[in-house]
């Protein structure tokens, strides 16, 4: 019985490791087609501190077999977003520039750690939030199919999402090839995305496209462990700026091509390059411990791009059965990234290449999160799960020390719950 339990656990770990992110989100197992219809529903709630953004996510999905060698899956997602968002940053001594910068009576906050920044009082960053509550709803439909041919699995997927200021369409292909008596699995994925951007506060219509690819290998080391490595590449082109973000440029900005005035003096819409190349390497190790009847998942991901930014992600999960078909999964995740070369909280002078952004998501920062998830199975047909995660996003958590983006520090939590039923 112990050997059966070990092999069953390893099969589960193998299935999780072989899943291609974004390629087959509802796939329950790798290398084996679904043998019954299953469906489910998930709810997630994301909430940032200090009256920032909150998101409610509702997802319904299903999988059905098509004969003995194929399956079809579908997913419908509705996101509801509300709250305030950072618009731009200004020097402390230029609060006069706030009027009109956020479309109304702006909300202004000074960095909590401003006193520790190597800047004069007049130069300390001040964050300007949107004056009105942002509300939007996004609907998305994904369809995918898998065909199993001996040791090869072929997957096709496509979908679209729609919201009042953004439309996106995607398609992708993924292949998995099991060899070496199913001890080794090679994976390949390729996708294409086309987006239309129609901001509600500006009279512009823009487009962008993205091509992504994945190469991966998974190797079963022994009956209790496996190792996986993935290499991904993403090329984006077109309008890559955030149409709602603004920048403060002290003097001379209006004379630069590519910059558009956002109203008040020294306030402009951000301007990013129209191309971006991104590479990422993922290493994953999974180990089953028979003494605890539990499994450890360890992930490391390194990302780099041609905007002079790089990031590190380290994540650990412990999958612990509790008896009675209960499973407890605590997790810990650390993330650190460097800023892109055209980021600054604000700009004291124009830049030579004309690219500017003060979006905190392009700044240097670190994030630390911890989570806890419970799952429970009933009668081999019904599975329910619930989880919670809390994270801190902070400039001081960056690997090589704090940056001048501490004014953007915040925390957030994520709760989720779901149900899956297999007919």
C-alpha positions in Angstrom: 0.0 0.0 0.0 2.9 2.4 0.7 4.3 2.0 -2.8 0.9 2.6 -4.3 0.5 5.8 -2.2 3.9 7.0 -3.3 3.3 6.4 -7.0 -0.1 8.0 -6.8 1.3 11.1 -5.1 4.1 11.3 -7.7 1.6 11.1 -10.5 -0.3 14.0 -9.0 3.0 16.0 -8.7 3.9 15.1 -12.3 0.5 16.4 -13.5 1.0 19.7 -11.7 4.5 20.1 -13.0 3.6 19.5 -16.6 0.8 22.1 -16.7 1.7 24.9 -19.0 0.7 28.3 -17.4 -1.9 30.0 -19.5 -2.0 27.1 -22.0 -4.4 24.7 -20.3 -5.8 26.2 -17.0 -8.4 23.6 -16.4 -6.3 20.5 -17.1 -6.6 18.0 -14.4 -3.9 15.6 -15.4 -1.0 15.4 -17.9 -0.8 12.7 -20.5 -4.3 11.2 -19.7 -7.5 12.4 -21.3 -10.6 13.2 -19.2 -12.8 10.2 -18.8 -15.8 12.0 -17.4 -17.5 15.4 -17.6 -16.5 17.8 -14.8 -17.5 21.4 -14.0 -16.7 23.9 -11.4 -16.9 27.5 -10.1 -14.3 29.7 -8.4 -14.6 33.0 -6.6 -11.6 35.3 -5.7 -11.4 38.6 -4.0 -8.3 40.8 -4.3 -8.1 43.9 -2.0 -5.4 46.5 -1.6 -4.9 48.6 1.5 -5.6 52.3 1.9 -8.8 52.4 -0.2 -6.9 51.3 -3.4 -8.1 48.8 -6.0 -10.4 45.9 -5.2 -11.3 43.1 -7.6 -14.0 40.4 -7.5 -13.4 37.4 -9.9 -16.1 34.9 -10.8 -15.1 31.9 -12.9 -17.1 29.0 -14.3 -15.4 26.2 -16.2 -15.9 22.7 -17.5 -14.2 19.7 -19.2 -15.8 17.0 -21.4 -14.2 14.0 -23.1 -14.5 13.7 -26.9 -14.1 10.0 -27.6 -11.3 8.1 -26.0 -8.4 10.3 -27.1 -9.6 13.9 -26.9 -11.2 16.4 -24.6 -12.7 19.9 -24.7 -12.6 22.5 -22.0 -14.1 26.0 -21.6 -13.9 28.8 -19.1 -15.9 32.0 -18.5 -14.5 34.7 -16.2 -16.0 38.0 -15.0 -13.9 40.5 -13.2 -15.4 43.5 -11.3 -12.9 46.2 -10.5 -13.5 49.2 -8.2 -11.3 51.7 -6.3 -8.6 54.3 -6.7 -5.3 54.0 -8.6 -2.1 56.1 -8.6 -2.0 58.5 -11.5 1.4 60.2 -11.2 4.0 61.5 -8.7 5.2 65.1 -8.2 7.9 66.8 -6.1 6.6 67.8 -2.7 7.2 71.4 -3.5 5.0 71.3 -6.6 1.6 70.5 -5.2 0.3 73.3 -7.3 0.7 71.0 -10.3 -1.9 68.6 -8.9 -5.0 70.6 -10.0 -6.5 68.8 -12.9 -3.9 66.1 -13.0 -6.2 63.4 -11.9 -9.4 64.6 -13.5 -10.8 66.3 -10.4 -10.1 66.9 -6.8 -7.0 64.8 -6.5 -6.0 62.7 -3.5 -2.4 63.3 -2.5 -0.2 61.2 -0.2 3.4 61.8 0.8 5.7 58.8 1.1 5.7 57.4 4.6 9.5 56.9 4.4 10.1 60.3 2.8 12.4 61.4 5.6 14.8 58.6 4.8 15.2 59.4 1.2 18.4 61.2 0.0 16.4 64.2 -1.2 15.6 67.6 0.0 12.1 68.2 1.4 11.0 70.0 -1.8 12.1 67.0 -3.9 10.4 64.2 -2.0 7.9 62.3 -4.1 4.2 62.9 -3.6 1.7 60.3 -4.9 -1.4 61.6 -6.7 -4.3 59.1 -6.7 -7.3 59.1 -9.1 -10.0 61.5 -7.8 -13.0 59.3 -8.7 -13.6 55.6 -8.0 -12.6 53.5 -11.0 -15.3 50.9 -11.9 -15.1 48.4 -14.7 -16.2 44.9 -15.6 -14.2 42.4 -17.8 -15.7 39.3 -19.4 -13.5 36.6 -20.9 -14.1 33.3 -22.6 -11.4 30.6 -23.2 -11.8 27.5 -25.2 -9.2 24.7 -25.5 -8.9 21.2 -26.8 -6.5 18.4 -26.1 -5.7 15.4 -28.4 -3.8 12.4 -27.0 -1.8 10.3 -29.5 0.3 7.6 -27.8 3.1 9.6 -26.1 2.3 12.9 -27.7 -0.4 15.4 -26.5 -1.5 18.3 -28.8 -3.4 21.2 -27.4 -5.1 24.2 -29.1 -6.7 27.1 -27.3 -8.2 30.5 -28.1 -10.2 33.1 -26.4 -11.2 36.7 -26.0 -11.8 39.3 -23.2 -13.8 42.5 -23.3 -14.1 45.6 -21.1 -15.1 49.1 -21.8 -11.6 50.3 -22.7 -9.8 47.1 -23.7 -10.3 44.1 -25.9 -8.0 41.1 -26.2 -7.9 38.0 -28.4 -5.5 35.1 -28.0 -4.6 31.7 -29.5 -2.0 29.2 -28.7 -0.6 25.7 -29.4 1.1 23.4 -27.0 2.8 20.0 -27.4 3.9 17.5 -24.8 6.0 14.4 -25.7 6.6 11.7 -23.1 9.7 9.5 -23.7 12.2 7.4 -21.8 9.4 5.1 -20.5 7.5 8.3 -19.5 10.3 9.3 -17.2 11.0 12.4 -19.4 8.6 14.9 -20.9 9.4 17.6 -23.4 7.1 20.6 -23.8 6.6 23.3 -26.4 4.2 26.1 -26.4 3.5 29.1 -28.7 0.9 31.8 -28.6 -0.3 35.0 -30.2 -2.2 37.9 -28.6 -3.8 40.9 -30.2 -5.1 43.8 -28.0 -7.2 46.9 -28.7 -6.8 49.9 -26.3 -9.5 52.5 -26.1 -9.0 54.6 -22.9 -12.1 56.4 -21.6 -10.2 59.6 -20.7 -8.4 60.1 -24.0 -9.4 60.3 -27.6 -7.1 57.6 -28.8 -7.4 54.1 -30.2 -4.3 51.9 -30.1 -3.2 48.3 -30.7 -0.6 46.0 -29.4 0.5 42.4 -30.2 2.5 39.8 -28.4 4.1 36.5 -29.4 5.2 34.1 -26.7 6.9 30.7 -26.7 7.9 28.0 -24.2 10.4 25.2 -24.1 10.4 22.8 -21.2 11.6 19.5 -19.9 10.4 17.5 -16.9 12.5 14.6 -15.6 11.3 12.1 -13.0 14.4 11.5 -10.8 13.0 8.6 -8.8 9.6 7.4 -7.4 9.5 10.4 -5.0 10.9 13.4 -6.9 11.0 15.2 -10.2 12.7 18.2 -11.7 11.4 20.7 -14.2 12.9 23.5 -16.3 11.2 25.9 -18.6 12.5 28.7 -20.9 10.0 31.3 -22.1 10.2 34.2 -24.5 7.8 37.0 -25.0 7.9 39.7 -27.7 5.5 42.6 -27.4 5.0 45.5 -29.9 2.7 48.4 -30.4 1.2 50.7 -27.8 2.9 49.4 -24.6 2.3 52.5 -22.4 -0.4 52.6 -19.8 -3.0 55.1 -21.2 -4.0 56.3 -17.8 -0.6 57.0 -16.2 1.1 60.4 -16.2 4.5 61.7 -15.5 5.9 65.0 -14.1 8.7 66.4 -16.2 10.2 69.6 -14.9 10.9 71.9 -17.9 11.4 71.2 -21.5 9.1 68.2 -21.9 6.8 69.9 -24.3 9.6 70.2 -26.8 10.2 66.5 -27.1 8.5 64.4 -29.8 6.3 61.5 -28.7 5.1 63.3 -25.5 1.5 64.5 -25.1 0.5 67.1 -22.6 -1.9 65.9 -19.9 -3.2 69.4 -19.0 -1.3 71.1 -16.2 2.2 72.5 -16.7 4.9 69.9 -16.6 2.4 67.0 -16.6 2.4 64.6 -19.6 1.1 61.2 -20.5 3.7 58.5 -20.0 5.6 57.2 -23.0 7.2 53.8 -23.2 9.1 52.1 -26.0 7.0 50.4 -28.6 8.8 47.1 -28.4 9.8 44.8 -25.5 11.7 41.5 -25.4 11.3 39.3 -22.3 13.0 36.1 -21.3 12.4 33.9 -18.2 13.8 30.7 -16.8 11.8 28.5 -14.3 13.3 25.7 -12.3 11.0 23.6 -10.2 11.7 20.7 -7.8 9.0 18.5 -6.3 9.7 16.0 -3.5 7.4 13.5 -1.8 8.2 12.6 1.9 6.8 9.3 2.8 7.4 9.8 6.6 4.9 12.7 6.5 2.9 11.6 3.5 3.5 15.1 2.2 5.1 16.9 -0.8 7.3 19.9 -1.1 7.2 22.2 -4.1 10.1 24.6 -4.7 10.2 27.1 -7.6 12.7 29.6 -8.7 12.1 32.0 -11.7 14.5 34.5 -13.2 13.2 37.2 -15.6 15.1 39.7 -17.8 14.1 42.1 -20.5 15.5 44.7 -22.8 14.1 47.6 -20.7 17.0 46.9 -18.3 14.8 45.2 -15.7 15.3 41.8 -14.1 13.4 39.9 -11.4 13.7 36.9 -9.1 10.9 34.8 -7.7 11.2 32.1 -5.1 8.2 30.1 -3.9 7.7 27.2 -1.6 4.6 25.1 -1.0 4.0 22.2 1.4 1.1 19.8 0.5 0.0 18.0 3.6 -2.9 15.5 3.7 -4.8 15.7 7.0 -6.9 12.6 6.8 -10.5 12.4 5.8 -9.7 13.6 2.2 -8.5 17.0 3.6 -5.4 18.7 2.2 -3.6 21.7 3.8 -1.2 23.8 1.6 0.8 26.6 3.2 2.9 28.7 0.9 5.6 31.4 1.0 6.6 33.6 -1.9 9.3 36.3 -2.4 9.6 38.5 -5.4 12.2 41.2 -6.3 12.6 43.3 -9.4 14.8 46.2 -10.6 13.4 49.2 -12.2 13.3 49.8 -16.0 15.8 52.3 -17.3 13.1 55.0 -18.1 11.4 54.9 -14.7 11.6 57.6 -12.0 9.1 58.8 -9.4 9.2 62.1 -11.3 11.7 63.7 -13.8 13.7 66.8 -12.8 14.7 67.3 -16.5 13.8 65.8 -19.9 15.5 62.5 -21.0 17.4 62.2 -24.2 15.4 59.3 -25.7 11.9 60.7 -24.8 10.8 57.6 -22.8 9.2 58.2 -19.3 7.2 56.3 -16.8 6.4 56.8 -13.1 4.2 53.6 -12.9 5.1 51.9 -9.6 4.8 48.5 -11.4 8.0 49.4 -13.4 9.9 50.6 -10.3 12.3 48.6 -8.2 10.6 46.8 -5.3 10.2 43.6 -3.4 7.1 41.6 -2.4 6.7 39.0 0.3 3.5 36.9 0.7 2.2 34.0 2.7 -0.8 31.9 2.0 -2.9 29.0 3.3 -5.2 26.8 1.3 -7.5 23.9 2.3 -9.1 21.4 -0.1 -11.6 18.6 0.7 -12.8 15.7 -1.5 -16.2 14.0 -1.2 -17.1 10.7 -2.8 -14.4 10.9 -5.5 -16.7 13.3 -7.3 -16.9 16.6 -5.4 -13.9 18.8 -4.4 -14.1 22.1 -2.6 -11.3 24.5 -1.7 -10.7 27.8 0.0 -7.6 29.9 0.5 -6.2 33.2 1.8 -3.0 35.0 0.9 -1.5 38.2 2.4 1.3 40.2 0.7 3.4 43.2 1.3 4.7 45.3 -1.6 7.6 47.4 -0.5 10.6 49.2 -2.0 12.7 48.2 1.1 12.2 44.5 0.3 14.1 44.7 -3.0 17.2 42.4 -3.1 19.8 45.1 -3.3 18.2 47.6 -1.1 15.4 50.3 -1.1 14.8 52.6 -4.0 13.1 56.0 -4.2 9.7 54.3 -4.9 8.8 53.8 -1.2 5.9 56.2 -1.7 4.2 53.3 -3.5 4.4 50.8 -0.6 1.2 49.0 0.1 -0.2 45.6 1.2 -3.0 43.4 -0.2 -4.8 40.2 0.5 -6.5 37.6 -1.7 -9.2 35.2 -0.7 -10.6 32.4 -2.9 -13.0 29.6 -2.8 -14.2 27.0 -5.3 -16.0 23.8 -6.1 -15.4 21.1 -8.7 -17.8 18.3 -9.6 -17.1 15.3 -11.6 -20.1 13.5 -13.1 
